[in-house]
Amino acid sequence: MSSVALRDALMPVRVLTVDDQARFRGVARDVIDATPGFQSIGEAETGEEALSAIDRLAPELVLLDVRMPGLDGIEVARRLNASHPETLIVLISIEDPLDLPAAAELQGVVPLVRKQDFGPALLRRLWKEHSR
C-alpha cells in the first residue's frame, strides 16, 4: 500500500458541503460516503452557517455552492481563502463556469465545477490536483 493510500485509509479527507438545497447536500453526502478516502463531516445551508461550521469542524475540503441567498459562495470563498488558506475550497454550480464572471477573480485559486459533473472520480481528481 502506498503512503498516500495508507494516509487515506487511516485519515480520510474531511469534507463540508455548503448548499442551500437539501437535495444537493444529500447527493454530495452520498458521493462523499461512497468515495474511499473521504468523509462527510457536516453540512451548511447558508454562507453564514458555513463560516461558523468551518471554524468548528476544520474540514480539509469545502464544497461550496456559488449561488445562495444572503452571503453567496463567491464571498464565502474569498473570506475562506484569506482566513483558511490550508483548506481546499471548491465552488460548485449548475451553471457553466464561463457564465459566472463574479468567480473570475478566484480562477486559478479556487476550482469551479458543475454540479452535474460531481461524482467520486471528480472528487478524487480535485483533491489530487488542488490539495495544499
C-alpha positions in Angstrom: 0.0 0.0 0.0 1.4 3.4 -0.9 1.9 6.1 1.7 -0.9 8.2 0.2 -3.3 5.2 0.2 -2.3 4.4 3.8 -2.9 8.0 4.8 -6.3 8.0 3.1 -7.2 4.7 4.8 -6.2 6.0 8.2 -7.3 9.6 7.9 -9.9 10.3 5.3 -10.2 13.8 3.8 -12.8 15.7 5.9 -15.4 17.3 3.7 -18.0 20.0 4.5 -20.8 20.6 2.0 -22.4 24.0 1.7 -25.6 24.4 -0.4 -29.0 26.0 0.1 -30.7 23.0 -1.4 -31.1 19.9 0.8 -31.4 17.7 -2.3 -27.8 18.5 -3.5 -26.4 18.2 0.0 -27.9 14.7 0.1 -26.4 13.8 -3.2 -23.0 15.2 -2.2 -23.1 13.3 1.1 -23.8 10.1 -0.8 -21.0 10.7 -3.2 -18.5 11.5 -0.4 -19.6 8.5 1.6 -19.2 6.2 -1.5 -15.7 7.5 -2.2 -12.9 5.7 -0.3 -10.6 8.2 1.5 -13.3 10.9 2.0 -15.6 11.5 4.9 -18.6 13.9 5.1 -18.2 15.7 8.4 -21.1 18.2 8.1 -23.4 20.4 6.0 -24.4 24.1 6.0 -27.3 25.7 4.3 -26.1 29.3 4.2 -22.8 31.2 3.8 -23.1 32.4 7.4 -23.5 28.8 8.7 -20.6 27.8 6.5 -18.2 30.2 8.1 -19.2 29.0 11.6 -19.0 25.3 10.6 -15.6 25.7 9.1 -14.2 27.2 12.3 -15.9 24.5 14.4 -15.3 21.4 12.2 -11.9 22.3 10.5 -12.6 20.5 7.2 -9.9 19.9 4.7 -12.2 20.3 1.7 -15.3 22.5 1.4 -17.8 22.0 -1.4 -19.4 25.5 -1.7 -22.4 26.4 -3.8 -21.9 29.6 -5.8 -25.5 30.9 -5.6 -27.1 31.1 -2.1 -29.3 33.7 -0.6 -27.5 36.2 1.7 -23.8 35.6 1.8 -23.1 33.8 -1.5 -20.4 31.2 -2.3 -18.1 33.7 -4.0 -17.9 35.9 -0.9 -17.5 32.9 1.4 -14.7 31.6 -0.8 -12.9 35.0 -0.7 -13.1 35.0 3.1 -12.1 31.4 3.5 -9.2 31.7 1.1 -7.9 34.5 3.3 -8.6 33.0 6.7 -8.1 29.3 6.0 -5.5 29.0 3.2 -4.9 25.4 4.1 -8.5 24.4 3.2 -9.3 23.3 -0.3 -12.4 25.3 -1.4 -14.3 24.0 -4.5 -17.0 26.2 -5.9 -20.0 24.2 -7.3 -22.7 25.5 -9.6 -25.3 24.3 -12.0 -24.1 27.0 -14.4 -21.2 26.8 -16.7 -18.1 28.4 -15.2 -17.9 30.8 -18.1 -21.3 32.2 -17.1 -20.0 33.3 -13.6 -18.0 36.5 -14.0 -18.0 37.1 -10.3 -15.9 34.0 -9.8 -13.2 35.2 -12.3 -11.0 36.7 -9.6 -10.9 33.3 -7.8 -9.9 31.5 -11.0 -6.7 29.5 -10.5 -7.1 29.8 -6.7 -10.4 28.1 -6.2 -11.6 25.3 -8.6 -15.1 25.7 -10.0 -17.1 22.6 -11.1 -20.6 21.9 -12.3 -22.9 20.1 -10.0 -23.9 17.8 -12.9 -20.3 16.6 -13.1 -19.9 15.9 -9.4 -19.0 12.3 -8.6 -16.3 10.1 -7.0 -13.9 10.5 -9.8 -14.2 14.3 -9.8 -13.9 14.4 -6.0 -10.7 12.4 -6.1 -9.2 14.4 -9.0 -10.0 17.7 -7.3 -8.2 16.6 -4.1 -5.2 15.2 -6.0 -4.8 18.3 -8.2 -5.6 21.1 -5.8 -5.0 20.0 -2.2 -2.3 22.0 -0.4 
